[in-house]
């Protein structure tokens, strides 16, 4: 098996309960517990708005504008997987479109995140049952020559993704969560959800938003009032 052209057929997927711990939690709340630096590049955006994407990373690295290894990876998809495609940020040739997405969905994939281009944007934006994120769209189709790798560490929008990582996405963006950090992170994120619910209730019922830190910080930086 040579580096740069290899396929790892399977990997350790996290316990489903660990994944489900993030069900219904907004990406923004989780990211607040990741030093607000956990998201992939904002250039990788959702194709349509489909609610939460939550699953396990199956990783693919392709040569720029080439989808041979994605074709190989699709037959390895298990239910609940999110296909994470490192296309090197190349945006002038699509890696996949409607037909390949339909096949991924039929295999049980809940999402595809591509650090590169797609095509058939309109069809993908309304396709139910699978979320898609990409850097751009172009009608130019892919080559099918390789090389590439499947189920190895990849780089998606400036974040390292390992096969088996937990992937959470919504309309704000995508986060990568190592399973070893998941339990503590889910607990912290749920505390944020509860805290914000209290603030929301205060705003709705009383029209107040108590933030003493604002005055303290302004004083600390010697802000002048006129």
Secondary structure, 3 states (H helix, E strand, C coil): CECCEEECCCCCCCCHHHHHCCCCCCHHHHHHCCCCCCECCCCCEECCCCCCEEEEEEEEEECCCECHHHHHHHCCCCCCEEEEEECCCCCCCECCCHHHHHHHHHHCCCEEEEEEEECCHHHHHHCCCCEEEEEEECCCCCECCCCEEECCCEEECCEEECCCCEEEEECCEEEEECHHHHHHHHHHHHHHHHHHHHHHHHHHHHCCCCCHHHHHHHHHCCCCCC
